[in-house]
Amino acid sequence: MALPPEEVTVFDGCYDHHEFENADYCICMDTRATQVMRADERKTYAADFSRYYTEIVFPDKGGLDDPRWRLYEMQRRCAR
């Protein structure tokens, strides 16, 4: 059963994107997202994880105010 969009977490989006593999990586992403992102950012990121993941791994970010800078570091640390 699919979760309503407002209940999808970063872990859910990540785990689905990685075809239900890499649970440790997705747990790390979810934990770090809670630390570096506002709740509204986490919801947006979780709802379309695949799009944002591609943008983070292959960054074409705006200025320092762009939240994806925080996400890039988060992704880099979790990928270790």
Number of C-alpha atoms within 10 A of each C-alpha: 3 6 9 8 12 11 12 18 21 26 21 20 22 26 19 16 17 14 9 12 12 14 15 13 19 24 17 18 22 21 15 19 23 15 10 15 16 11 11 10 15 18 19 16 23 25 21 16 22 16 12 17 20 11 15 20 14 10 13 11 14 10 9 9 9 10 15 23 16 16 22 18 15 20 19 12 13 17 13 6
